[in-house]
Amino acid sequence: MSEEPSPGPLGTEMREVAFPDGSHGFILVKAGTSQEEAELIAARLWADLPEPGVPNE
């Protein structure tokens, strides 16, 4: 994974992150957010995703 953030819309950066299931993706975070914090945000987002095939409430 790249440790260098990619520029996003004004005041944001795109960060490559690893999700708890081992997959990788990109998230948009506030400019200046550390890679460690971006990984924590990604883990929280991943945990909040609905299970595949389970209807949302």
TORLUMDREN-773609 format. One record per atom (N, C-alpha, C): residue in three letters; atom name; x negated, y negated, z negated. Coordinates in nm, 3 decimals, m for minus. Example, Ala and Ser with C-alpha at 12.3 -4.5 7.8 and 13.67 -1.06 7.14 Angstrom:
BEGIN
+------+------+---------+---------+---------+
| resn | name |    east |   north |      up |
+------+------+---------+---------+---------+
|  Ala |    N |  m1.319 |   0.569 |  m0.780 |
|  Ala |   CA |  m1.230 |   0.450 |  m0.780 |
|  Ala |    C |  m1.320 |   0.330 |  m0.780 |
|  Ser |    N |  m1.285 |   0.225 |  m0.708 |
|  Ser |   CA |  m1.367 |   0.106 |  m0.714 |
|  Ser |    C |  m1.290 |  m0.003 |  m0.787 |
+------+------+---------+---------+---------+
***
This chain:
BEGIN
+------+------+---------+---------+---------+
| resn | name |    east |   north |      up |
+------+------+---------+---------+---------+
|  Met |    N |  m0.084 |   0.118 |   0.000 |
|  Met |   CA |   0.000 |   0.000 |   0.000 |
|  Met |    C |  m0.088 |  m0.124 |   0.000 |
|  Ser |    N |  m0.039 |  m0.226 |   0.062 |
|  Ser |   CA |  m0.111 |  m0.352 |   0.067 |
|  Ser |    C |  m0.093 |  m0.426 |  m0.065 |
|  Glu |    N |  m0.202 |  m0.477 |  m0.117 |
|  Glu |   CA |  m0.195 |  m0.556 |  m0.240 |
|  Glu |    C |  m0.168 |  m0.703 |  m0.209 |
|  Glu |    N |  m0.183 |  m0.743 |  m0.083 |
|  Glu |   CA |  m0.159 |  m0.881 |  m0.043 |
|  Glu |    C |  m0.011 |  m0.901 |  m0.011 |
|  Pro |    N |   0.053 |  m1.000 |  m0.074 |
|  Pro |   CA |   0.194 |  m1.027 |  m0.041 |
|  Pro |    C |   0.207 |  m1.084 |   0.099 |
|  Ser |    N |   0.317 |  m1.055 |   0.164 |
|  Ser |   CA |   0.349 |  m1.113 |   0.294 |
|  Ser |    C |   0.442 |  m1.231 |   0.272 |
|  Pro |    N |   0.421 |  m1.340 |   0.346 |
|  Pro |   CA |   0.509 |  m1.455 |   0.328 |
|  Pro |    C |   0.653 |  m1.424 |   0.366 |
|  Gly |    N |   0.747 |  m1.474 |   0.289 |
|  Gly |   CA |   0.890 |  m1.459 |   0.316 |
|  Gly |    C |   0.951 |  m1.598 |   0.325 |
|  Pro |    N |   1.083 |  m1.606 |   0.314 |
|  Pro |   CA |   1.147 |  m1.738 |   0.312 |
|  Pro |    C |   1.087 |  m1.826 |   0.201 |
|  Leu |    N |   1.101 |  m1.953 |   0.216 |
|  Leu |   CA |   1.041 |  m2.050 |   0.124 |
|  Leu |    C |   1.055 |  m2.007 |  m0.022 |
|  Gly |    N |   0.941 |  m1.998 |  m0.091 |
|  Gly |   CA |   0.940 |  m1.965 |  m0.233 |
|  Gly |    C |   0.947 |  m1.817 |  m0.264 |
|  Thr |    N |   0.937 |  m1.731 |  m0.160 |
|  Thr |   CA |   0.944 |  m1.587 |  m0.182 |
|  Thr |    C |   0.827 |  m1.517 |  m0.113 |
|  Glu |    N |   0.805 |  m1.392 |  m0.151 |
|  Glu |   CA |   0.705 |  m1.307 |  m0.088 |
|  Glu |    C |   0.765 |  m1.167 |  m0.071 |
|  Met |    N |   0.725 |  m1.100 |   0.035 |
|  Met |   CA |   0.764 |  m0.960 |   0.053 |
|  Met |    C |   0.654 |  m0.874 |  m0.007 |
|  Arg |    N |   0.693 |  m0.776 |  m0.087 |
|  Arg |   CA |   0.598 |  m0.686 |  m0.150 |
|  Arg |    C |   0.629 |  m0.543 |  m0.111 |
|  Glu |    N |   0.526 |  m0.469 |  m0.076 |
|  Glu |   CA |   0.540 |  m0.326 |  m0.053 |
|  Glu |    C |   0.537 |  m0.259 |  m0.190 |
|  Val |    N |   0.634 |  m0.173 |  m0.216 |
|  Val |   CA |   0.646 |  m0.109 |  m0.347 |
|  Val |    C |   0.670 |   0.041 |  m0.330 |
|  Ala |    N |   0.641 |   0.114 |  m0.436 |
|  Ala |   CA |   0.672 |   0.257 |  m0.442 |
|  Ala |    C |   0.791 |   0.275 |  m0.534 |
|  Phe |    N |   0.891 |   0.351 |  m0.487 |
|  Phe |   CA |   1.009 |   0.379 |  m0.568 |
|  Phe |    C |   0.985 |   0.506 |  m0.650 |
|  Pro |    N |   1.061 |   0.526 |  m0.757 |
|  Pro |   CA |   1.040 |   0.642 |  m0.844 |
|  Pro |    C |   1.047 |   0.778 |  m0.773 |
|  Asp |    N |   1.117 |   0.787 |  m0.660 |
|  Asp |   CA |   1.125 |   0.914 |  m0.589 |
|  Asp |    C |   1.007 |   0.937 |  m0.496 |
|  Gly |    N |   0.911 |   0.844 |  m0.496 |
|  Gly |   CA |   0.791 |   0.858 |  m0.414 |
|  Gly |    C |   0.799 |   0.788 |  m0.280 |
|  Ser |    N |   0.917 |   0.740 |  m0.243 |
|  Ser |   CA |   0.930 |   0.667 |  m0.117 |
|  Ser |    C |   0.873 |   0.526 |  m0.134 |
|  His |    N |   0.849 |   0.462 |  m0.021 |
|  His |   CA |   0.795 |   0.326 |  m0.021 |
|  His |    C |   0.890 |   0.235 |   0.054 |
|  Gly |    N |   0.886 |   0.109 |   0.021 |
|  Gly |   CA |   0.969 |   0.011 |   0.089 |
|  Gly |    C |   0.919 |  m0.129 |   0.059 |
|  Phe |    N |   0.995 |  m0.227 |   0.103 |
|  Phe |   CA |   0.962 |  m0.367 |   0.082 |
|  Phe |    C |   1.075 |  m0.434 |   0.007 |
|  Ile |    N |   1.039 |  m0.521 |  m0.085 |
|  Ile |   CA |   1.138 |  m0.603 |  m0.155 |
|  Ile |    C |   1.094 |  m0.747 |  m0.148 |
|  Leu |    N |   1.188 |  m0.837 |  m0.157 |
|  Leu |   CA |   1.162 |  m0.981 |  m0.157 |
|  Leu |    C |   1.163 |  m1.028 |  m0.302 |
|  Val |    N |   1.053 |  m1.090 |  m0.344 |
|  Val |   CA |   1.042 |  m1.139 |  m0.482 |
|  Val |    C |   1.002 |  m1.286 |  m0.481 |
|  Lys |    N |   1.019 |  m1.350 |  m0.594 |
|  Lys |   CA |   0.979 |  m1.490 |  m0.609 |
|  Lys |    C |   0.827 |  m1.500 |  m0.588 |
|  Ala |    N |   0.784 |  m1.603 |  m0.517 |
|  Ala |   CA |   0.640 |  m1.624 |  m0.493 |
|  Ala |    C |   0.565 |  m1.627 |  m0.626 |
|  Gly |    N |   0.452 |  m1.560 |  m0.631 |
|  Gly |   CA |   0.371 |  m1.556 |  m0.752 |
|  Gly |    C |   0.400 |  m1.437 |  m0.842 |
|  Thr |    N |   0.502 |  m1.357 |  m0.808 |
|  Thr |   CA |   0.534 |  m1.238 |  m0.887 |
|  Thr |    C |   0.420 |  m1.138 |  m0.871 |
|  Ser |    N |   0.374 |  m1.082 |  m0.982 |
|  Ser |   CA |   0.265 |  m0.985 |  m0.975 |
|  Ser |    C |   0.311 |  m0.855 |  m0.910 |
|  Gln |    N |   0.216 |  m0.778 |  m0.859 |
|  Gln |   CA |   0.249 |  m0.649 |  m0.800 |
|  Gln |    C |   0.310 |  m0.557 |  m0.904 |
|  Glu |    N |   0.260 |  m0.563 |  m1.026 |
|  Glu |   CA |   0.315 |  m0.480 |  m1.134 |
|  Glu |    C |   0.462 |  m0.512 |  m1.160 |
|  Glu |    N |   0.495 |  m0.642 |  m1.164 |
|  Glu |   CA |   0.635 |  m0.683 |  m1.185 |
|  Glu |    C |   0.721 |  m0.642 |  m1.066 |
|  Ala |    N |   0.666 |  m0.654 |  m0.944 |
|  Ala |   CA |   0.741 |  m0.613 |  m0.825 |
|  Ala |    C |   0.773 |  m0.463 |  m0.831 |
|  Glu |    N |   0.679 |  m0.381 |  m0.879 |
|  Glu |   CA |   0.702 |  m0.238 |  m0.893 |
|  Glu |    C |   0.812 |  m0.211 |  m0.997 |
|  Leu |    N |   0.813 |  m0.287 |  m1.106 |
|  Leu |   CA |   0.917 |  m0.272 |  m1.208 |
|  Leu |    C |   1.055 |  m0.311 |  m1.154 |
|  Ile |    N |   1.059 |  m0.419 |  m1.077 |
|  Ile |   CA |   1.185 |  m0.462 |  m1.014 |
|  Ile |    C |   1.235 |  m0.353 |  m0.921 |
|  Ala |    N |   1.145 |  m0.296 |  m0.841 |
|  Ala |   CA |   1.182 |  m0.189 |  m0.747 |
|  Ala |    C |   1.239 |  m0.069 |  m0.822 |
|  Ala |    N |   1.178 |  m0.033 |  m0.935 |
|  Ala |   CA |   1.227 |   0.080 |  m1.014 |
|  Ala |    C |   1.367 |   0.053 |  m1.068 |
|  Arg |    N |   1.393 |  m0.071 |  m1.112 |
|  Arg |   CA |   1.527 |  m0.105 |  m1.161 |
|  Arg |    C |   1.629 |  m0.102 |  m1.048 |
|  Leu |    N |   1.592 |  m0.155 |  m0.932 |
|  Leu |   CA |   1.683 |  m0.151 |  m0.817 |
|  Leu |    C |   1.714 |  m0.008 |  m0.778 |
|  Trp |    N |   1.613 |   0.077 |  m0.774 |
|  Trp |   CA |   1.630 |   0.217 |  m0.736 |
|  Trp |    C |   1.723 |   0.287 |  m0.835 |
|  Ala |    N |   1.706 |   0.259 |  m0.964 |
|  Ala |   CA |   1.789 |   0.322 |  m1.067 |
|  Ala |    C |   1.936 |   0.281 |  m1.055 |
|  Asp |    N |   1.961 |   0.163 |  m1.001 |
|  Asp |   CA |   2.099 |   0.113 |  m0.988 |
|  Asp |    C |   2.169 |   0.158 |  m0.862 |
|  Leu |    N |   2.098 |   0.227 |  m0.772 |
|  Leu |   CA |   2.161 |   0.274 |  m0.649 |
|  Leu |    C |   2.258 |   0.388 |  m0.679 |
|  Pro |    N |   2.372 |   0.393 |  m0.610 |
|  Pro |   CA |   2.466 |   0.503 |  m0.633 |
|  Pro |    C |   2.409 |   0.635 |  m0.578 |
|  Glu |    N |   2.451 |   0.744 |  m0.637 |
|  Glu |   CA |   2.410 |   0.877 |  m0.587 |
|  Glu |    C |   2.472 |   0.900 |  m0.450 |
|  Pro |    N |   2.396 |   0.959 |  m0.357 |
|  Pro |   CA |   2.453 |   0.988 |  m0.226 |
|  Pro |    C |   2.574 |   1.081 |  m0.239 |
|  Gly |    N |   2.681 |   1.049 |  m0.170 |
|  Gly |   CA |   2.801 |   1.132 |  m0.171 |
|  Gly |    C |   2.893 |   1.111 |  m0.288 |
|  Val |    N |   2.855 |   1.022 |  m0.381 |
|  Val |   CA |   2.940 |   0.993 |  m0.498 |
|  Val |    C |   3.008 |   0.859 |  m0.475 |
|  Pro |    N |   3.141 |   0.854 |  m0.478 |
|  Pro |   CA |   3.211 |   0.727 |  m0.454 |
|  Pro |    C |   3.172 |   0.622 |  m0.559 |
|  Asn |    N |   3.163 |   0.498 |  m0.516 |
|  Asn |   CA |   3.134 |   0.387 |  m0.609 |
|  Asn |    C |   3.260 |   0.354 |  m0.688 |
|  Glu |    N |   3.242 |   0.304 |  m0.806 |
|  Glu |   CA |   3.356 |   0.264 |  m0.890 |
|  Glu |    C |   3.406 |   0.130 |  m0.850 |
+------+------+---------+---------+---------+
***
